[in-house]
Amino acid sequence: MKIKFLGAAMSVTGSCHLVTTDHSKFLMDCGLFQGSEALEELNYQAFDFDPAEIDFILLSHAHVDHCGRIPLLVKQGFTGRIYCTGATAEIADIMLQDSGTIHEMDAKWINKRTSRSGQRQVQPLYTEEDAARCSQYFFPVAYGQCFEINSQIKIRLNEAGHILGAAIIEMWIEDGGKTTKLVYSGDIGAVNQRMLNNPTLIAAADYLIMETTYGDRAHETQQESGKRFLEIIFKTVARGGTVVVPAFALGRTQDLIHELELFYDHHDFHQNQLDKVNVYVDSPLATDATAIFRKNAHYFNDAIKERIKNGEELFYFRNLNFTKSIDQSKALNENASPKVIISSSGMADAGRVRHHLKHYLWKPKSSIIFVGYQAEGTTGRAIISGEKYVRILRERIHVSAEIYFLEGFSAHADKNDLLKWLSGFKEKPKKIFLVHGEEEAKKTFANTVKRILGFDCTVVEDVSEYSLDDDALTVDGIKERIDLKNQINKLKDNLGDIHDELDNLLAIPGVEMSEAFPDEKVEDLEALTRDLKKTCEELKIMIKN
């Protein structure tokens, strides 16, 4: 039996792991790469296998970095079943169709730009229609059920505590005359969350594939972050500002709604102040996801079930508003009154939140609260890293708002919770493969595990295939296959747009003698020019070597 790590090997996105036995080929997840342009370019590269030869998929959960390339897989010939929980099947359906719409819009925007220079038109990675076609392949499996996929493979899905329906997957695989137990953690949730049960502890495995998103740090609890979240809102509103929260439509948005819901229930003495604060969920996808959360309440913990039993409505409080239309979204930025806007995407690289950041990021009275992981290369990562300027919707925006990062809302376990989950194994697995983490997080966690538990971990750092029969490891460097030519052509397109914008500036009457143009802006232009020239020189050296 062989395992090939094809995604989330050198980052936290693009999860995809291929298992090959003497009778089957199947995938654990098939997600989108997200973050830098170089990472996202990997989505357009050919699969390392024939999609038609994949017998089935085991899907851990419905975040697009775990399921987002399934429509492409189906488009290229996959016709097998996709095993997951019922909630994951429902949520993945809307997530994938939304993703297809985004790909169509991105392709349309690129083609509009490139048509001026006579370049060939691009096609979307997949369409909304392609995504909708995937729903026929989902096959729901309940938590805790031992399910026989075929005579050689049996699985069991366990609660992961990550998002609604997320699963830790146990697999019993008969291959070469012996049965091997493989466990795939998927994404593991933090313990003691407001709504979900703790991750299920697994007692034994021959081989374990484990995520390490926060393998190098501990973060505050959801309760502590919840308290800070409310304090930030009241502080911002008191000075007449608006709070913008880039939040994943699935999971994080519902967590934030619930946090405010609890506050309304238990803090009557703040009623007058709360009445002045309107909260807007500005994401059609988040609205649809919230409806699915309401109808799948049996996945929640006992505290939530008790609220339902008492007749309380989930994800509702006064002054909560769900906006759907584009006009409603635009109106939020035309309204000067203090408010809270929760909008996707969570890493601030797509969706309506970009318009809100463009409007509020430069205003000192505003607050921007990040509540989830920010991948390398994303706008969110640049902002929380302290960048003074970021480019949003083709404009360079100065960061003047107060910036906060509340890690306690993260759907991922931190290093302590990861270690606690791993310590649940009564016997040391033969191999522990660490994936879904940046290099430093994986290496730090491997050292921590060795020191505390005495387990040796294999840090997966690139596309690699591991034979479980002879412990042989082969590496195939996907980093070297990034299409540099394509990236340079994209840069030329962007520079063409900048050239047009500079021409527009020159056409403004009075530009010759403008005294209002500050020196710092001239310095910005000169710095950008120097950086671009330096990067081009570095690329020349890299290509020649």
KARA-V139774 format. One record per residue. RES is the residue in one letter. NEAR is the number of other ideal C-beta (glycine too) atoms within 12 Angstrom. Layout:
[[RES;NEAR] [RES;NEAR]]
//
This chain:
[[M;36] [K;31] [I;43] [K;35] [F;40] [L;37] [G;40] [A;49] [A;45] [M;38] [S;43] [V;42] [T;42] [G;39] [S;44] [C;47] [H;47] [L;38] [V;43] [T;28] [T;30] [D;18] [H;19] [S;27] [K;30] [F;42] [L;42] [M;47] [D;48] [C;46] [G;45] [L;45] [F;39] [Q;43] [G;34] [S;26] [E;27] [A;28] [L;35] [E;36] [E;28] [L;39] [N;36] [Y;28] [Q;26] [A;17] [F;32] [D;27] [F;27] [D;15] [P;29] [A;16] [E;21] [I;35] [D;29] [F;32] [I;44] [L;49] [L;54] [S;50] [H;50] [A;50] [H;49] [V;47] [D;49] [H;53] [C;51] [G;41] [R;46] [I;52] [P;42] [L;37] [L;43] [V;34] [K;27] [Q;22] [G;15] [F;32] [T;20] [G;30] [R;29] [I;40] [Y;39] [C;43] [T;42] [G;28] [A;41] [T;48] [A;36] [E;30] [I;44] [A;47] [D;37] [I;35] [M;48] [L;48] [Q;33] [D;38] [S;45] [G;35] [T;28] [I;36] [H;35] [E;25] [M;20] [D;27] [A;22] [K;19] [W;21] [I;27] [N;21] [K;17] [R;27] [T;22] [S;16] [R;14] [S;20] [G;11] [Q;18] [R;12] [Q;16] [V;23] [Q;18] [P;28] [L;36] [Y;34] [T;28] [E;24] [E;19] [D;29] [A;37] [A;26] [R;24] [C;41] [S;24] [Q;17] [Y;32] [F;33] [F;26] [P;27] [V;32] [A;24] [Y;33] [G;17] [Q;18] [C;17] [F;27] [E;17] [I;31] [N;21] [S;12] [Q;25] [I;34] [K;25] [I;40] [R;31] [L;40] [N;37] [E;38] [A;50] [G;42] [H;49] [I;50] [L;50] [G;47] [A;45] [A;49] [I;43] [I;49] [E;40] [M;43] [W;29] [I;38] [E;23] [D;28] [G;18] [G;12] [K;16] [T;18] [T;32] [K;30] [L;42] [V;44] [Y;48] [S;53] [G;51] [D;52] [I;52] [G;45] [A;42] [V;31] [N;23] [Q;40] [R;37] [M;41] [L;40] [N;31] [N;25] [P;37] [T;29] [L;26] [I;35] [A;18] [A;20] [A;34] [D;29] [Y;37] [L;43] [I;45] [M;48] [E;54] [T;49] [T;44] [Y;37] [G;40] [D;25] [R;26] [A;24] [H;29] [E;24] [T;24] [Q;37] [Q;22] [E;20] [S;33] [G;31] [K;21] [R;26] [F;41] [L;32] [E;22] [I;35] [I;41] [F;26] [K;23] [T;33] [V;29] [A;17] [R;19] [G;19] [G;31] [T;41] [V;46] [V;48] [V;51] [P;50] [A;50] [F;48] [A;47] [L;46] [G;49] [R;48] [T;46] [Q;45] [D;46] [L;50] [I;42] [H;39] [E;42] [L;37] [E;31] [L;28] [F;32] [Y;28] [D;20] [H;16] [H;19] [D;12] [F;10] [H;20] [Q;17] [N;11] [Q;20] [L;28] [D;15] [K;20] [V;35] [N;29] [V;41] [Y;39] [V;42] [D;45] [S;43] [P;28] [L;40] [A;44] [T;34] [D;27] [A;41] [T;36] [A;24] [I;33] [F;38] [R;28] [K;20] [N;31] [A;27] [H;21] [Y;37] [F;32] [N;24] [D;15] [A;21] [I;31] [K;19] [E;14] [R;24] [I;23] [K;13] [N;12] [G;8] [E;21] [E;20] [L;33] [F;38] [Y;25] [F;29] [R;18] [N;27] [L;33] [N;25] [F;30] [T;30] [K;19] [S;14] [I;16] [D;13] [Q;23] [S;30] [K;17] [A;24] [L;35] [N;31] [E;15] [N;20] [A;16] [S;19] [P;32] [K;37] [V;44] [I;47] [I;51] [S;48] [S;46] [S;44] [G;43] [M;40] [A;47] [D;36] [A;36] [G;38] [R;40] [V;46] [R;33] [H;32] [H;43] [L;46] [K;30] [H;32] [Y;41] [L;41] [W;24] [K;28] [P;19] [K;23] [S;38] [S;39] [I;46] [I;47] [F;44] [V;45] [G;45] [Y;45] [Q;35] [A;37] [E;30] [G;25] [T;38] [T;37] [G;42] [R;31] [A;30] [I;37] [I;29] [S;19] [G;12] [E;22] [K;19] [Y;23] [V;32] [R;26] [I;33] [L;23] [R;18] [E;19] [R;24] [I;30] [H;24] [V;31] [S;21] [A;32] [E;28] [I;34] [Y;28] [F;31] [L;38] [E;33] [G;37] [F;44] [S;39] [A;47] [H;47] [A;46] [D;36] [K;34] [N;25] [D;41] [L;45] [L;32] [K;26] [W;42] [L;40] [S;21] [G;28] [F;29] [K;13] [E;17] [K;21] [P;32] [K;24] [K;28] [I;38] [F;42] [L;44] [V;52] [H;48] [G;43] [E;34] [E;24] [E;23] [A;35] [K;38] [K;22] [T;27] [F;43] [A;34] [N;23] [T;30] [V;33] [K;21] [R;14] [I;18] [L;25] [G;15] [F;28] [D;19] [C;36] [T;33] [V;33] [V;38] [E;29] [D;26] [V;34] [S;29] [E;27] [Y;33] [S;21] [L;31] [D;20] [D;12] [D;15] [A;13] [L;23] [T;17] [V;20] [D;20] [G;14] [I;32] [K;21] [E;15] [R;18] [I;24] [D;20] [L;19] [K;13] [N;23] [Q;23] [I;23] [N;22] [K;25] [L;20] [K;20] [D;28] [N;23] [L;20] [G;22] [D;25] [I;23] [H;17] [D;18] [E;18] [L;17] [D;13] [N;12] [L;18] [L;14] [A;12] [I;15] [P;9] [G;12] [V;15] [E;11] [M;9] [S;14] [E;9] [A;10] [F;17] [P;12] [D;11] [E;14] [K;17] [V;13] [E;14] [D;19] [L;20] [E;14] [A;17] [L;21] [T;17] [R;14] [D;14] [L;20] [K;14] [K;14] [T;17] [C;18] [E;14] [E;14] [L;18] [K;14] [I;11] [M;14] [I;13] [K;8] [N;7]]
//
